[in-house]
């Protein structure tokens, strides 16, 4: 097979018209041809340098069908989410499901499952499991070491996992939000070599100077592109692009191609941007992904221009997998695995006895994983603390989905609902059910919809209710990714009609139990201070 295009040679920083010869999935020849400005531009495929495929609500085979349309040929995928639900069975599921399609999934060994002892998870990955995974060629790295206090303080269990990774010569991904100075030095010296959690230029620059590569993240909720993109000017070899968490509606629209086009629009150097998007992950993780060289796997994309990066076609191992906005990867049969034991709740389960009007309030921030701790006044009815919608202080609950236990209840602001409730069993890290609402009846109804469906996202507003079932681990759908994206768009629209002003309400909701990110979060065991790593009282 022969493909002609204007090849973008990133390493040599030049563009020339060429003809590629592809044989047995590899590039066997690259020959110069007469310059032809009408040819499409030919460049290596894009790589997502850190993503939880599960957050797309799609199984890997369906994620791939959507991603290739945007020129993505590979992902550095952390199966942390499904591991928290199903343990090693979940990791095996992701690997095997990903093998069903022509896409390059590179999975890591989840390092922090469960993420903390302060919540109930469904699975565990211990040091013996890490040894098992690291010995396998399909596992390329130790996935994000979220337990930064344990890393900094050289916790024996944390260090054992890190040493196993070093023994196999595989890189260690970091997760160190806000760490600077001496703390950052101690963290990096233990072994982590990447970070995708930087919120400021100064924080990221400090980590680069310690030798860390920085993945600039632009997901459905956490968006750090604007704060960090200027780093690419002076440190192009230290930058990668990632989405981390990408909901299906957003994945249907764009992927890493969006970060590339935005960087170019900001005047960044083309070759530096493409180095970050296409090459740096290959070198850091030793990926078997082509770089448009003779002998390389034939992984590349054709784009109409070098401004918008609208993808004309995507090739993986010489096979055309996307053409003019249409995926060419066929659907495959997707099995179900799950771990969902909770029984139906009653509205009374969400009551919380009042010991005063003033409470600690989780302040959600649009586009951020971090929250703030603030204070507010709730309503008191018959001795019970209730939501105060006029002040945008709503009740939030986390329901243990692995065993029957009383729901944890606290208060939150900036979700913005004026009526009803929303709930999700996509709740990082342990994926218990998280619900927010204006009254106990609506919260209970939204939660019960998910218990009946064995997982998903739901919205309740008076007589109207919507639910998107996610029966694979309670966090993914086995159905057609484009249909899942349409269903998610409908329920997202409904939540915004209920009053939420958040860009991605369900994605933001999913992080309200993410205890490893400060300041204030809620687990199924209670209100949690992410700075002190301890529980605290709801009432002041």
Residue, then its C-alpha position, 0 to 999 in steps of 0.5 A: x500500500x502507498x500513501x502520499x502526503x506532506x510529511x511533518x518530520x518532527x525530529x528534523x523540523x521540516x515538511x516535505x511531500x513523500x510517498x509511504x510504502x506500507x508492508x505487513x503493518x510497517x513502513x517499508x519505504x519513505x520516498x520523496x516526491x514532487x512538492x504538492x501543496x494539495x496533499x494532506x499533511x501526514x504526521x504521527x498519531x496522537x497519544x493520550x499520555x494519561x487516561x482512565x478509559x473507564x471515565x469515558x463510561x465506555x469499555x476499551x473497545x468502544x473508547x477506541x472506536x471514538x478516539x481514532x476519529x480524532x487521530x488518537x492511536x494509543x493511550x497510556x491507560x490506568x485501570x485504577x477505576x475498575x480495579x477499585x471495583x473488581x480488583x485484578x479481575x477488572x485489570x484483566x478485563x480492560x487488557x482483554x477487552x482492549x485486545x479485541x480492536x486495532x488500537x494501542x492500549x498501554x495499561x499500567x499496574x494500579x498502585x493505590x487500590x484501594x486509594x485510601x483506608x478512609x472509604x469502602x472499595x470493592x477491590x485491592x491490588x497488593x504488592x504481590x499483584x503488582x509483581x504479577x502485573x509488572x512481570x507481564x509485557x502488557x503492563x508498561x508502568x506503575x500507574x499514578x502513585x496517588x499516596x504522596x504522603x506515603x511516598x514522601x514518608x517512605x511508607x514500606x508498602x508504597x516503597x515495595x510497589x515502587x521497588x518492584x517497578x524499578x526491578x522491572x525497569x518500568x517507569x512510575x507515574x506520579x500524582x502530586x497535586x500542589x507539591x512544591x519545594x522539599x515535599x516535591x523533592x522527596x516525592x520525586x526522589x522516590x521514583x515517580x517521573x511524571x505528573x498530570x496534577x499541576x494546577x500552576x505554572x510555578x508548580x509544574x516548572x519546579x517539578x520539571x527542574x526535578x526531572x519530572x515530565x508534565x502531562x498537560x491535562x484537559x479533561x471533562x472537568x479538570x482543565x489545566x491547559x491554559x495555566x501550563x501550556x507556556x511550559x512548552x516554549x522552553x521545555x518541549x521534551x518534558x511535556x505530554x498531553x493527556x485527558x485523564x478523565x473524558x466523558x463520552x459526549x466530549x470524547x465524541x467531539x474531540x480528544x488530544x487533537x483539541x489540545x494540539x489545535x489550541x496550542x497552535x492557536x496560541x502561537x506555539x511552535x508546531x514541532x514542539x507541540x507535535x513532539x509533546x502530542x506524538x513523540x514524548x510518550x513513546x520515548x518515556x514509556x518505550x511504546x511500540x508506536x510509529x514515529x514515521x520512520x522506515x521500519x516503524x509500525x505504520x501508525x499515522x494520521x492524515x489531516x487537512x491542515x496544521x491549524x485545526x487538525x481536522x483528521x482525514x484518516x487514521x492508520x494503526x499498524x497499516x490498517x485504516x481505522x477512521x475515515x473522514x469523521x467515521x470510525x472503521x473499527x467494528x463493534x465487538x461483543x463486550x462481556x459484563x463484570x460487576x460488583x454491586x451489592x447495595x439494597x434499595x434505600x428509604x428517604x429517611x436514610x438520608x436524614x441527618x440530625x441537626x446539632x446547629x444551623x452552621x455547617x462545613x460545606x464542600x465548595x465544588x469548583x468548576x473545572x477542578x478536582x480540588x474543592x474548598x472548605x467553606x461554611x454555611x447555614x442549612x435549614x432545620x425541619x423537625x430537628x433534621x438538617x436539610x438543604x438550603x437551595x436559596x443559598x445553594x447549599x445542598x445535601x450530598x450523600x455517599x452510599x456504600x454500594x458494596x455492602x449495606x451501610x447507612x449513607x454518609x451525609x454532608x453539604x455542598x455548594x456550587x452544584x446549583x440544583x434548584x429541584x430534584x437530585x442527581x446521582x452517580x456510581x462513577x465516584x472516584x476512587x472507590x465508585x460508591x454512589x454519590x448523590x446531590x439533591x434538594x430533598x431526601x425523597x429525590x436523593x433516594x429516588x436517584x440513588x435507587x435508580x442506580x441500585x436497580x440498574x447496578x450502576x450508572x448516572x441518574x437525574x430526578x426532577x419531579x415526575x421526570x427521571x433519566x438514567x444511563x445504565x453502566x453495568x460494567x463495574x457500575x462505571x462503563x457501558x458495553x453499548x455503542x459509544x456514540x449512543x452512550x454519548x447521546x444518552x449522556x448528552x440528554x441527561x447532562x442537559x436535563x441536569x442543567x435545566x434543573x439549575x446546575x451551571x457546571x460545565x460537566x455536572x456528573x464529572x464534577x460530582x464524581x470527584x466529590x469523594x476523591x479523598x486524595x485531592x484536598x480540601x474537603x470531600x465526602x466518603x461513605x464513612x464521613x466528611x473528610x479533610x484532604x489536607x489533614x487526612x482525617x474525618x471531621x464533623x459536619x456541624x461547626 
